[in-house]
Amino acid sequence: MPSRAKVVMGGPESGNVAEQPAKAGGGFGEDTDPGSITTGLLMRPADFSDLEYPPAMTSNPQNPRPVVFLHGWCGHGDEVEFIRSALPGPVLPISWMPPSGEFNLEEWPSEPDLEARKAIALQFANGVLERVRRTILDAGFAGATLVGHSMGGGMSCILAMDPDLSIGSVVMLDSNVPVLDQRRQTSLDQMIPWVDRAAEAGRLITQAGWIAEASSWVPDFFSLEDQGDSRLRIERRFMFAPVVEAALVIAGGVQWPISKAVASITCPVFGLAGEAGRMPVEELLEIRPDARVDHCPGTGHFPHVFATELTRTWLESGPLRTTSD
């Protein structure tokens, strides 16, 4: 059964919500003290009162730019609830994770051909990307700002190259952009074997192994301050994501030309990095020196979930700031 992407008009208080078929398969919260935020290597107060952005980077409050929210790997569109109050216009959160069984394991090569495996993973991830693209167009969100967390940020960069989408700006929340060579190879080395195991032993046994091993890598996504029901929910989503489809979408996604995309897109680029070290800030600024990247201290890979007040303030003061000019 397809997931549904809710188009939210004017924030949660308006009550004006329409649902659109997402065409992509699918599957929340507490605030932390806003404290302070760092930009590059400099500390900056969390009210962002000193930030100045060119008029082209702002929108008219009478006609705010629509926003498409793209969650990260193993995430869900409902994460937008944490930052929805900072999104003044129409919002389209898309739950894009593919459902269990979408990939036919009989198509997986039985012979040890790594290049064939990589090609299949890329084709699978491209299918997910195309469904997201189609959902944006069908919902009438061409011209939107893309707000992407983690893999959703890389996906946003690829989508922003599409002239039919006419993306206004790309906002990345602790996204692994650009994708460094070591990161790409590590992802392929870790994910391809999971599909091998599923093809040999079956999905159920492989899923059990995935769940058992999750305790060794899931904690890396969080800081010590990231606790509570929201963390438990995220952990469960990682553990119970369908192993085959989750592995394929990462193994394919790291093969997208994300680094080339973020360097070439002409729209403004913004980034908010957590302390998990997953957003290569220096490398991003090297290939995109005009990008405006800030650091969110005291939180891990999910600043929009565990530092919601700070993230909302950052969005309102910069990437999604409105102006009466």
C-alpha positions as CSV (number, residue, x, y, z in Angstrom):
1,M,0.0,0.0,0.0
2,P,1.6,3.3,-1.0
3,S,2.4,5.8,1.7
4,R,0.8,9.2,1.6
5,A,2.5,12.6,1.5
6,K,0.6,15.3,3.3
7,V,0.5,18.7,1.8
8,V,0.3,21.1,4.8
9,M,-0.8,24.7,4.2
10,G,0.4,27.4,6.5
11,G,1.7,25.2,9.4
12,P,0.0,22.9,11.9
13,E,-2.3,25.5,13.4
14,S,-4.1,26.1,10.2
15,G,-5.7,22.7,10.1
16,N,-5.6,22.9,6.3
17,V,-4.2,19.5,5.3
18,A,-4.5,17.7,2.0
19,E,-3.1,14.3,1.2
20,Q,-1.4,13.3,-2.0
21,P,-0.4,9.8,-3.0
22,A,3.4,9.7,-2.4
23,K,4.0,6.9,-5.0
24,A,7.0,6.0,-2.9
25,G,6.8,3.3,-0.2
26,G,6.9,4.2,3.5
27,G,6.9,3.0,6.9
28,F,6.9,11.8,16.6
29,G,9.0,15.4,20.7
30,E,11.2,17.3,22.9
31,D,13.3,20.5,22.5
32,T,16.8,21.1,23.8
33,D,18.0,24.5,25.0
34,P,18.8,26.6,21.9
35,G,22.1,27.7,23.5
36,S,24.4,28.9,20.8
37,I,25.3,27.8,17.3
38,T,28.6,27.9,15.5
39,T,29.2,29.1,11.9
40,G,32.4,27.7,10.5
41,L,34.8,28.0,13.4
42,L,33.1,31.1,15.0
43,M,30.4,31.0,17.7
44,R,27.2,32.8,16.8
45,P,24.2,33.5,19.1
46,A,21.2,31.3,18.5
47,D,18.9,34.2,17.7
48,F,20.8,34.8,14.4
49,S,20.0,38.5,14.6
50,D,23.2,39.4,12.8
51,L,22.6,37.3,9.8
52,E,22.1,39.1,6.5
53,Y,20.9,37.3,3.4
54,P,20.5,38.8,-0.1
55,P,16.9,39.4,-1.2
56,A,17.1,36.5,-3.7
57,M,17.5,34.2,-0.7
58,T,14.3,35.3,1.0
59,S,10.6,35.0,0.2
60,N,7.6,37.3,0.5
61,P,5.6,36.6,3.7
62,Q,2.4,37.1,1.6
63,N,3.4,34.3,-0.8
64,P,6.0,32.1,1.0
65,R,7.8,29.6,-1.0
66,P,6.5,26.0,-0.6
67,V,8.8,23.4,1.1
68,V,9.4,19.8,0.3
69,F,10.8,17.8,3.3
70,L,12.9,14.8,2.5
71,H,13.8,12.6,5.5
72,G,17.0,10.6,5.7
73,W,17.8,6.9,5.4
74,C,15.4,4.8,7.3
75,G,13.5,7.9,8.3
76,H,9.9,9.0,7.8
77,G,8.1,12.2,6.6
78,D,6.5,12.7,10.0
79,E,9.9,14.1,11.2
80,V,8.7,17.4,9.7
81,E,6.4,17.9,12.7
82,F,9.4,19.0,14.7
83,I,10.1,22.0,12.4
84,R,6.7,22.6,10.8
85,S,6.1,25.8,12.7
86,A,9.1,27.3,10.9
87,L,7.7,26.5,7.5
88,P,5.2,29.3,6.7
89,G,3.9,28.1,3.4
90,P,2.7,24.8,1.9
91,V,4.7,21.8,3.0
92,L,5.0,18.4,1.3
93,P,6.7,15.8,3.5
94,I,7.5,12.7,1.4
95,S,8.0,9.3,3.0
96,W,10.3,7.7,0.4
97,M,11.8,4.6,2.0
98,P,10.9,1.6,-0.2
99,P,8.8,-1.1,1.4
100,S,9.8,-4.7,2.1
101,G,9.6,-6.9,-1.0
102,E,10.0,-4.1,-3.6
103,F,13.2,-5.7,-4.8
104,N,13.0,-9.1,-6.3
105,L,15.9,-11.1,-4.9
106,E,15.8,-13.4,-7.9
107,E,17.3,-10.6,-9.9
108,W,20.4,-10.5,-7.6
109,P,23.4,-12.0,-9.4
110,S,24.5,-15.4,-8.0
111,E,28.0,-15.1,-9.3
112,P,30.6,-12.8,-7.6
113,D,30.2,-9.8,-9.9
114,L,30.6,-6.6,-7.8
115,E,30.0,-4.2,-10.8
116,A,26.7,-5.9,-11.6
117,R,25.6,-5.6,-8.0
118,K,26.5,-2.0,-7.9
119,A,24.6,-1.4,-11.1
120,I,21.5,-3.0,-9.7
121,A,21.7,-1.0,-6.5
122,L,22.1,2.2,-8.5
123,Q,19.1,1.3,-10.7
124,F,17.0,0.6,-7.5
125,A,18.0,4.0,-5.9
126,N,17.2,5.7,-9.2
127,G,13.7,4.3,-9.1
128,V,13.2,5.7,-5.6
129,L,14.5,9.1,-6.8
130,E,12.2,9.1,-9.8
131,R,9.2,8.5,-7.6
132,V,10.1,11.4,-5.4
133,R,10.5,13.6,-8.4
134,R,7.2,12.5,-9.8
135,T,5.5,13.1,-6.4
136,I,6.8,16.7,-6.3
137,L,5.6,17.4,-9.8
138,D,2.2,15.7,-9.3
139,A,1.6,17.7,-6.1
140,G,2.3,21.0,-7.8
141,F,5.5,21.7,-5.8
142,A,7.8,22.7,-8.6
143,G,9.7,25.8,-7.5
144,A,9.8,24.7,-3.9
145,T,12.6,24.8,-1.4
146,L,14.0,21.4,-0.6
147,V,14.7,20.7,3.0
148,G,16.6,17.3,3.3
149,H,18.0,15.5,6.3
150,S,20.9,13.1,5.8
151,M,20.4,11.2,2.6
152,G,17.5,13.5,1.9
153,G,20.0,16.3,1.5
154,G,22.0,14.4,-1.1
155,M,18.7,13.5,-2.9
156,S,17.8,17.2,-2.8
157,C,21.0,18.2,-4.6
158,I,20.3,15.7,-7.4
159,L,16.7,16.8,-7.7
160,A,17.8,20.5,-7.9
161,M,19.6,19.7,-11.2
162,D,16.3,19.0,-12.8
163,P,15.0,22.1,-14.7
164,D,11.4,20.8,-14.5
165,L,11.5,21.1,-10.7
166,S,12.8,24.7,-10.7
167,I,14.1,24.3,-7.1
168,G,14.4,27.6,-5.2
169,S,17.0,26.5,-2.7
170,V,18.5,23.4,-1.1
171,V,18.6,23.2,2.8
172,M,20.6,20.3,4.2
173,L,20.3,19.0,7.8
174,D,23.5,17.1,8.7
175,S,23.7,15.6,5.2
176,N,26.7,13.7,3.9
177,V,27.3,16.1,1.1
178,P,29.6,16.0,-0.8
179,V,30.0,12.2,-0.8
180,L,33.7,11.5,-0.2
181,D,35.3,8.5,-1.9
182,Q,35.9,6.7,1.4
183,R,32.3,7.1,2.5
184,R,31.1,5.8,-0.8
185,Q,33.4,2.7,-0.7
186,T,32.5,2.0,3.0
187,S,28.8,2.1,2.2
188,L,29.2,-0.3,-0.7
189,D,31.4,-2.6,1.4
190,Q,28.8,-2.7,4.2
191,M,25.6,-2.8,2.3
192,I,26.1,-5.1,-0.7
193,P,26.8,-8.1,1.6
194,W,23.4,-7.7,3.3
195,V,21.7,-8.3,0.0
196,D,24.0,-11.3,-0.7
197,R,23.0,-12.8,2.6
198,A,19.3,-12.2,1.9
199,A,19.6,-13.9,-1.5
200,E,21.3,-16.9,0.1
201,A,19.6,-17.3,3.4
202,G,16.3,-15.4,3.0
203,R,14.9,-12.2,4.2
204,L,13.8,-13.3,7.7
205,I,17.2,-14.6,8.8
206,T,19.0,-11.7,7.3
207,Q,16.6,-9.2,9.0
208,A,17.4,-10.9,12.3
209,G,21.1,-10.4,11.7
210,W,20.5,-6.8,10.8
211,I,18.6,-6.2,14.0
212,A,21.3,-7.9,16.1
213,E,24.1,-5.9,14.5
214,A,22.2,-2.6,14.7
215,S,23.3,-2.1,18.4
216,S,26.9,-1.7,17.2
217,W,26.2,1.2,14.7
218,V,22.9,2.9,15.5
219,P,24.4,4.7,18.6
220,D,26.9,6.5,16.4
221,F,24.0,8.6,15.1
222,F,23.4,10.2,18.5
223,S,25.1,12.4,21.0
224,L,24.8,11.7,24.7
225,E,22.2,14.4,25.0
226,D,20.0,12.8,22.3
227,Q,17.6,10.8,24.5
228,G,13.9,10.0,25.1
229,D,11.1,8.6,23.1
230,S,12.2,10.2,19.9
231,R,15.5,8.4,20.0
232,L,13.8,5.1,20.7
233,R,11.5,5.6,17.7
234,I,14.5,6.4,15.4
235,E,16.4,3.4,16.6
236,R,13.4,1.1,15.9
237,R,13.1,2.5,12.4
238,F,16.7,1.7,11.8
239,M,16.4,-1.8,13.1
240,F,13.2,-2.7,11.4
241,A,13.7,-1.1,8.1
242,P,13.5,-3.8,5.4
243,V,17.1,-4.9,5.2
244,V,17.3,-5.6,1.4
245,E,15.7,-2.3,0.4
246,A,17.5,-0.3,3.0
247,A,20.9,-1.7,1.9
248,L,20.1,-1.2,-1.8
249,V,19.0,2.4,-1.5
250,I,22.2,3.4,0.4
251,A,24.5,1.4,-2.0
252,G,22.8,3.0,-4.9
253,G,22.5,6.5,-3.5
254,V,26.2,6.9,-2.7
255,Q,26.7,6.3,-6.5
256,W,24.6,9.4,-7.4
257,P,26.7,12.3,-8.7
258,I,26.0,14.3,-5.5
259,S,29.3,16.1,-5.3
260,K,29.0,17.2,-8.9
261,A,25.4,18.2,-8.3
262,V,26.0,20.4,-5.2
263,A,28.9,22.1,-7.1
264,S,26.8,22.8,-10.2
265,I,23.3,23.8,-9.0
266,T,22.7,27.5,-9.3
267,C,20.2,27.8,-6.4
268,P,21.3,28.9,-2.9
269,V,22.7,26.1,-0.7
270,F,22.4,26.0,3.1
271,G,23.6,23.4,5.7
272,L,23.2,22.7,9.4
273,A,25.8,20.3,10.7
274,G,25.4,18.2,13.9
275,E,28.3,16.9,16.0
276,A,28.2,13.4,14.6
277,G,30.8,14.4,12.0
278,R,28.6,13.2,9.1
279,M,28.5,16.4,7.2
280,P,31.9,17.2,5.6
281,V,31.7,20.9,6.1
282,E,35.2,21.8,4.9
283,E,34.8,19.8,1.7
284,L,31.4,21.3,1.1
285,L,32.7,24.8,1.4
286,E,35.6,24.0,-0.8
287,I,33.5,23.1,-3.8
288,R,30.6,25.4,-2.9
289,P,32.2,28.5,-1.2
290,D,28.9,30.4,-1.3
291,A,27.1,27.8,0.8
292,R,26.0,29.0,4.2
293,V,26.8,26.3,6.7
294,D,26.3,26.5,10.4
295,H,27.0,24.0,13.3
296,C,24.5,22.8,15.8
297,P,26.4,22.0,19.0
298,G,25.4,19.3,21.5
299,T,23.4,17.2,19.1
300,G,24.1,14.2,16.8
301,H,22.8,13.4,13.4
302,F,19.2,14.6,14.0
303,P,19.4,18.3,14.8
304,H,15.8,18.8,13.7
305,V,14.6,16.2,16.3
306,F,16.8,16.9,19.3
307,A,17.6,20.6,18.8
308,T,14.2,21.6,17.4
309,E,14.0,25.1,18.7
310,L,17.5,25.9,17.5
311,T,16.8,24.3,14.1
312,R,13.5,26.2,13.7
313,T,15.3,29.5,14.6
314,W,18.0,28.8,12.1
315,L,15.5,28.1,9.4
316,E,13.4,31.2,10.1
317,S,16.5,33.5,10.3
318,G,18.2,32.3,7.2
319,P,17.2,29.6,4.7
320,L,13.4,30.2,5.0
321,R,13.5,33.8,6.1
322,T,10.7,36.0,4.7
323,T,10.9,39.6,3.9
324,S,8.4,42.3,3.1
325,D,10.7,43.8,0.4
